[in-house]
Amino acid sequence: MIVCIAEKPSVARDIAHVLGANRSMDGYMEGNGYRVTWTFGHLCELKEPQDYTSMWRSWSLSQLPMIPPRFGIKLKADKGIEKQFAIIERLMSEADEIINCGDAGQEGELIQRWVMQKAQARCPVKRLWISSLTEDSIREGFRNLRDQNEYQSLYEAGLMRAIGDWLLGMNATRLYTQKYAPGRHQVLSVGRVQTPTLALIVRRQYEIEHFEPVPYWVLTTRYRNVTFSAVMEEGDRGFRTREEGERALESIRQQLFTVTDVQKKPGTEAPPRLFDLTSLQVECNKRYALSADTTLQVIQSLYEKKLTTYPRVDTTFLSDDIYPKCPQIMNGLRAYFPLMERIKGKPLKKSKKVFDNSKVTDHHAIIPTGVVAQGMTELEAKVYDLVARRFIGVFLPDCTFVTTTILGQVADIAFKATSRQITDPGWRITTPTTPTDNSEKDEDAAPLQETIAENFTKGESGPHTPDLAEKQTTPPKPYTEATLLRAMETAGRTVDDDELRDALKENGIGRPSTRAAIIETLFRRHYILKKGKSLWATPTGVELIGLIHEELLKSAELTGRWEKKLRQIERHEYEARTFLDELKQMVSDIVLAVLRDPQPRQITVLAEEKPDAKTKSTRRRKQ
């Protein structure tokens, strides 16, 4: 008998249907030589401090650091979980072979491995590795089952991530709570990812609150219904004093405007990349104000409905083997046929910006499966629409345009006006018409005029209407969920270039699948709040970051280095044991540094949420 174990009942039913295991039993499906069962996500978790020794039950500085000699797992204390695990345990004891059908990623590997360890499974184990839940994908996956040992490094990386979160979260949370909030009934939650993420928000908030605007004066003139801006030296937004600006204004007021050059330059704009999870969350937040967590739930639902591929991915590329399947996927996008008229009946272009095996590891970018979309909720339809349009767009021609630049001169001051006119929209026909949030654009930049209708001739001249406007430099904008996700992805660095962003992903904090949960944790702990679309730190969040002097705990860059090592473990480039030893030393150093702190730092602001008795006693591990 072969036992298949999936991560949730709905996925198990899909697999059972393909395998012909159609008899419903208590906690599993059976038939055709298979038994298909399921977990409910995490059935097991790392043991809590008091599970190792009774001395760790109470919170005491004298007991820190808590470093178990060997980490263990336990079954979650839940009646439904206990019942399902008993069924799984029995099935595995009777199995000739087990097929791990968990989600094809680090977390999915960890979930199922822990269950098999707890059940003391002894028979051979194979791994099902698929990127969508369509029947064809499941059948292909079962034809190409792999040995479980091929994913040992993936499991080790997931295990080190969990242990690292336990070591730092458990120790640092108790350390800071007992040191800086004794007797306040205030848990100061500190974690490997949540604390540097909170620090990003607090630092941005500090920059905004302490920003001192600098005035400057912008000289423009209106000639033949076109606004021209004075050309300044590089780095200057305008004149630095009113006097300078007024002198310039007076020097041109009675002079004629002369066109000195007319330049027309053709250009192209390539389609945007396919979505990874983070870029999809960013787009949904900008376009529909969806939270990162909501977007993750929606795209996960679309995956389980077989409409889109595996969502928890951090690549925007497809592997070469997907290319032959793309025409079939296109055929399933019936509602979007009008967008495909230009490529109908033609071979699809194969761009290196889309298909690149070297940029794909476990999974490819998020794309439609080609299953005809139906039965979607309103939110699912919105997210699916973005994914489908982005997929179609990468096969359409580049957008082409002409940039017109007109240079002018009045007295000794040069002026410039620029416009862009699209000559062929190309892929832009797939752009949704819903307005996006443009809050990230530079408000002080010279506007790009859509078109300059008049024909200008070099050497022509005439009267004009000059104007001098006073402006001020503006502070950085507060984070939105979209910009915070990007900051987490790039360890706090502001990056617009896709290639540079790819290079920085290696050092990003958190994983695509966990970043939404981290943001939600900060909300839940009342460390941040939302005003409109902007994220702000609460007084408690600000004070907590102020208390933390240990840079290791709040630096996105340092945390990003840790993430890089976890990815190296996954690729067999770094030893898990070395990583664990470094973790233990780091935690020990942090504990020692805080215990030696002579400064009378204390938390003075209480969060709205106070820990209940269960939270106080169990202290779930913090990320």
N, C-alpha and C positions, 0 to 999 in steps of 0.2 A: 504494500500500500504506500502510495506517495502522498505526503502531506504538504499542502501549499499554505503559506501563511501571509496574508495581506495586512495592510495597515488600517483598513476600516471595512465595515460590512459591505458598503456599496461596491468597492473595488473587488472584494472577494466574490460577490455575485457576478460581476462581469467576467472574471477569470473562470469561475465555475461554469458559466454558460458556454464559454469557448471550449472548455475541457470535457463537457458532457456530464459534469457532476451536478445533476439536477434534483436530487432528493434532498429536501430540507430536513436537517437534523437540529438538535439543540446545540447551537453555537458553531455549526459548520454545515457545509454542503457535501454531498457524497455521490459518487457514481463514476463508472468507467475507470476504476482503479485509482481514483483520486479522492482525497478529503481536503476540502478548501475551507480554512478557518481564518480568523482575523483577530487583530488587536483593536483597541480604541486609541490609537496613538501610543503614548507612553504608558505601558503597564508597570514598568519597573523604573526605579530612580536610584540615585546614589544614596547610600545610608546617610542619616543625619548624625550630627555630633554625638548625641546621647546614645546612639546605637553602637558606638565604639567603646565608650566608657561613661559611667554615670557621672564622673567628674566634669564632663562637658555639658551636662544638662543645664546647669546654671551658668549665667553669663558672668565671667570673672576675668579681669586683666591678667591675673596670675596664671591662668590656664592657656594663655596665648603664646605662640601660635599653636593652633590645632592642626596637626599633620598626622593623619593615620598612617601606620606602617604599611598598610595595604588597603586600598579602597575596595569597598564591597557594594553590592546592589541589594535592593529589597523590593518586594511587591508593594504597590501603592495600597494604602488602607482604604479600600472601597469595595463594597459587597459585590457590585456588578463586575468589577475587575477581578476580584478573587474567584468568582464563579467562572468567568471566561478563561482565566488562566488555568483553572483546574481541568477544563475541557482541552485546552491546548496541551497541557502537560501529559494528559492521557493519550491524546492522538500522537504526540511525538514519541512516547514510549513504545507505541505499536508500529511506528513508521519504519519502512525500509529505506526511505529517502525523504529528505525535506527540501522544498524549494522556497527560498526566501523571496517573497513577492512584495516586499516593502517598497516604499517610495524610493526611486533610484537616485539617492543622494546621501550625504553624510549623516543627516539626522535619521533618515529611514533605515540606514544600515545599523546605526546604533540602537534604535528601538527594537529591531528584530533580533539582533545579536544578544541583547540583554535578556530577552524573553527565552531564547534558546538556551542561554547559560543557566538561567533560573530553573528552567525545566529539565536541565541536565541531559539535553539531547545528545545522543551518541552516534547516530547514523550519518551517512554522507549528506552534505548540504550543497545544493546548487543555487545559483542566483539568477533570477529573472531581471533583466535590465531593459526597460522600455521607456520611451519618451512620450507616448500617448496611450490612451486606453481604448482605442478603436479595436475591433475584432482582428483586423489585419495585423496591427501592431502587436497585439497579444500573441497571435499565432506565430508571427515571425520571432517574437521573443522566446517562445517555448521551443522553437526549432533551433535556437542559438543560445541555450542555457550555458552559463559559465560556472566554473568552479568557485565556491565561496572564497577560497584562499586568494583569488585574484583581487579581492576587495579588502584584504587585511589592513592595508595602509589607510584606506578610507575609514575603516572602523577605528583604527588607532588614533587618527586625527580627530574623529568625533569624540572618542573617549578622553583624549587630552583636553579638548575644549570643555567638556563637562567637568572634568577634574579641576581644570584651571579656574573655571567659574566658581566651583565649590570652594577651592582653597582661598581665592581672593575674596569672594563674596562673604563667606562665613566668617573669615578672620577679620577682614577690614570692617565689616558691619558691626561686629561685636566690639572691635577695638575702638572705633570712633564713637560708638554709642556710649560705652562705659567710660571713655576718657573725657568726652566733651559734652555729654548729656546725661550724666549720672542722676538717677532719681527723677528724671523729667518725663518718664513714660513716652519717650520720643525715640523711635528707632531711626538712626541715621544710616540709611541704606546706601552702601557703597558697592560698586560692581565694576567688573573689567570693561564693560562696554557702556553701561548706563552713565557712569561718572564722567568719562571723557566727553560723552555726548552732551551731558548737562553742562560741562565746562565750556563747550563750544557756544551754547546759547548764552551762558552768563557772560562770557567775554564779549560777544557781539552786543549784548545789552549794555555792558560797560562802555564800549566804544560809542554807542548811540547816545547814552546819557551824558557822556563827558565830551561830546563832539562840540567844537567851537567853529561855527560857520565863518567862512572867509568870503567877503564880498568881492565881486569882480564885475566888470562892465563890458557888455557885448555890443559891438558896433555892427549894424546891418544897414542895408539900403535896398529900396524897392525900385527895380528898373524893369519896365515892360511887364508888369504884373508878376515878376519873379523876385523872390527875396534872396539877396546875396549876403554872405557873412564875410566879415573882414578876416583875412588870413593871418593867424598869429604864429609866433614862434612855437616850436614843438614843446609841448608840456604846459603851455599857457591856454587857459580857457577864454581869456579876454584881457582887457586892460586891468592892471592891478589897483589903480586909483581912479577916482572920478575925474580928477584933473586931467590925467592922461587921455581918458576917453573923450572928455569934452573938447580938448585941444584937437584931437583927431576928427571929431564931429565937425567942428568949425572949419577945419582945413579943407573939408570936402563939400561943405554945404552949397557953395556957389560954383562948384566945378562940375563939368560934364562927366558922365560915366562912359568909359570906353571899353568895349569888348576886346580883350587881348588874345584870347584863344578859345576855340571850340573843339572839344575832344569827344569822340564817340568810341567806346570800347566794348566789344562783345564779351559776354561772360556766360558761364554755365554754373548751375547749382545741382549737385548730385542729390539723389533721394536720401532722406535720413536713414540711419541704420535701423535694422529690426530691433524689436524690444528685448531687453533682458528685464528681469523683475524690477530692478531699481528704476530704469528709464520709464517703464510702464507706470510705476507708482508716481514718478515725477509728473508725467504727462496727465494722468488722471487727477492729480492734485491741482495742477495748473488749470486744466480745462473744466473739470467738474467739481473741484473742491473736495474730492474724495480723500479720506485719510489713507495713509499707507496700509494700515491694517485692513480697512474695508476693501481696498484694491486687491490685496492678497487673498482675502476670502472670496472675492468675486472671481478672480482668475483661477483659483483652486476649484471653484464650483464648475467653471467652464471646462476645466481639464477633466473633472469627474463626469461631466456630461459628454465627454469625447469630442468637444468642439474645438479645443485648443490643446497645444502640447504642454509638456511638463513645465510648470511655472517658476520653480525656485532655481533660476539659472542666473549666471553672471556673465554670459557671453552674448554678443549681438550678431554672431556669425552662425552659418549653417555648414555642416560637413558636406563634402562632395557627393556622398551617397543620397542626399536628400534631393539633389537637382533633378534626377529622372522622375521623382514623385511629384514635382511641382505642378506640371500640367493637370494631373488628376486632382490635386488640391484646388487649383483654379476652377476646375469644372464644378466643384462643390459650392463655390461662392456665387450662387445664382443671382442673388440680390445685387451683386456688384458687377454683373456683366457689362453694363454701360461704361464702366470705367476701363474695361479691357479692350475696347474696340480697336485701339491702335496696334495691339499685339495679337489680336485674334488670328489664328491660323499661322502664326509665325513662331519660329523657335524662340524660347525664352532666353534672354541674355544671361550670361553667367559671369558675374563680376567678382573679382577678388575681394571687393568690399562686402560681399555677401557670403560667398562660399570660400572657406579657408579652413582646412583640416587642422592647421597648426593652432588655430584660435578656439578650437572646440575640444573639450576634455570629456566630461561625463554626459553633458547634454548640450543641445544647440539652442538657438534663440527661440523665443515664443512665437509660434505661427499657428494659423488655423490648421485643422486636420483634414479639411475637405468634406467632413460630414455636414450635410445640409443643416443649417442652424434653425432650430425651432424650440419652443418651450422655454424661452429665456425670460428672466425678469427684466424690468426696465434698466436696472443697473448693469446686469449681465450684457444686455444689448448694447449699451454704451461702450463698455470695455471691449466686447467682441468687435464692435465696429472699428475701434482704434487699431486693434491687432490685424484685422482683415485688410483695412486700407493701407496700413504700413507694409504688409506683405505684398500686396499688388503693386504698390509704389516702387519697390526696388527693381521691378522688371520693366518699368516704363522709362522712356527717355529722360535725360537730364532736362531740367528747366533751363531755358536760354533767355538771355536778356541783353539789353544794351544800356550801358551806363554813360550818360551824357554829363560832361563836366564843362561848365562855362566859366572862364576866368575873366575878370574885369579889373580895371584900374581907375581910381579917382585920386588925382594928385599923386602922392607917394604911397598910397595905401592900396594893397591888392585885395580883391574880393573873389569869392568862389560860390557857385551854386551847383548842386549835383542832383541828378534825378536818375531813376532806374525804370526802364520800361520792359516789361516781359514780352518777348517775341514768340515764345512757345512755352506754355505752362508745363508741358511734360508731366512728370510725376505729381505736380501740384494739384492736378484735378482730383487727386485722392485725399487732399487735405480737408478734414471736417470743417464745416462752416461755423461751428460753435466758437464764439470768441474765447481767446485764451487770456491768461493773466500776463500782462506785459510789465509787471512790477519790477522785473529784474533788469530792464533796459536802463541805460544811462540817460537820465533826464537832461543832463547838461550837454549831451552830444548834439552837434548840428543835425537838424532833421534831414532825412533823405526824401526829397520831393518825388512823388510818384511819377510825374511826367512834366516836362517843360514843353508846353505845346508850341510856343512861338519858335520860329526859325531865327537863330542868331547868326550873325556874320562877323567874322574877325575884322576889327577896325571900325565897326559902327560905333556911334556914340549918341548920347542924348541926356536929357534931364533925368533926375532920379530923386527919391525921397529917403534921406538917411534917418536913422533912429539909433539912440543909445539906450540900452536897457540895463538896469542894475539887477544882478543875480547873486546868489550865494551858493557856495559849495554845500552839498547835502551829506548828511551822515550815512553810514552804511545802512542797508535795509535790515529789519529784523528777519530772522529765519522764518520761512514757511516750512511745511512738511516737505515740500518739493526740494527746496534749497538745502534743508537739513539732511535729507537723504543723500544728496550729492556731496555734501561736506563729509558725511560718514564714509561714503564710498572712496573719497580721496584724502582721508585723514585730515580734513579741515582746510585743504588747499582749494582755492577758487580756480577752476579749470573749465574752459569752454571747448577746447580741442578734444575731439573724440579719441585720437591716438594717444595723447598724453594722459587722458583719463584712463584709458586701458592700462597704461603702464603703472598708474598709481593705484589701481584696483588691488594689486597685490598687497599693498599696505593699508587698505581700507579697514575701518573698524566695524566689527560685526560681519555677518553674512547677509546676502540679499534676503534670505528667508527669516532672519531674526531681527532685522532693523526695525520693522514695523512694531514688533513686540516690545522692543527697547523703548521706543517713543511712547507707546501705550503705558509702559511701566512708569515712566517719568510723569505722565498725567495722573496715573493712579496714586502715586506717592505724593501728589501735590507739589512736585518740584517744578513743574511747568504748567502753564495754562495757555489757552488760545483766545486771542482777541481778533475777531474777523478771521483772516487766514494767517495772521502772524503768531509766532510762538514767543512767549515771554517767560522768563524764570520767575517763580514766586519768591517772596522774601526768604522762605526756608531754603529754596534751591540756591539762591545767591549766597546765603550765609554758609551753607554746607561746603560749597566750592571754596569760599574764603577760609574755612577751617582747614582744608586739606592743603598742606604745604608739600607733600610728597608728590613730586612731578610724575612719577610712574603711574599714579592712580588717576590723574586727570589729563594727561597728554594724549591727544589723538594720535600723534606721530609715534609715540612709544608703544601705545596699544596696537597700532598698525603693524609694528615690527613683530609683535607677538602673533598677529593674524598671519603674517607672511610665513612664519615658522610652521604654523598649523597647515598651511597649504603645501609647504615643503615636505612635511611628514606624509601628506596624502600622495605626493609624487615620489616617495622613496628617497628624498634628498636630505632628510633630517631625521635623527633618531628620536623616537618618542621618549625613551628613557632620559636622554639629554635634556629634552624640553621639560620633563617633569622635575628633574633635579634643579634646573634653573628656576622653575616656578617656586619650588620649596624655599630656595635661597632668597628669592625676591620677597616672598611673603614674610620670611623671618627678618629680613632687613627692614621692611616697612614697620613691622611690629616693634622692633627694637628702637627705630627712629622716633616713633610716636610715643612710646613709653618714656623715652628720655626727654621729651619736649617739656621744657620748664615754663613755657608761656601759659598764662591762665586763660586759655581760649575756652569759650563755652558757647553752645548754641543758645540763642535767646528767642528765636522765632519758632513757634510750633506749627507743624503742618496741620491741616484741617482733619486729616484722617489719623486716628490713634490706633495702635495695634490692639486687636482683641486678644482674648486669652489664648486662642489657638495659635495665632501668629506669634505671640510672645513665647509660646512653648516649643513650637516646631521650627520656626525660622527657616523657611524654605531657602534654598540656595539662591543667591542673587547673581544676575548676569552683570 
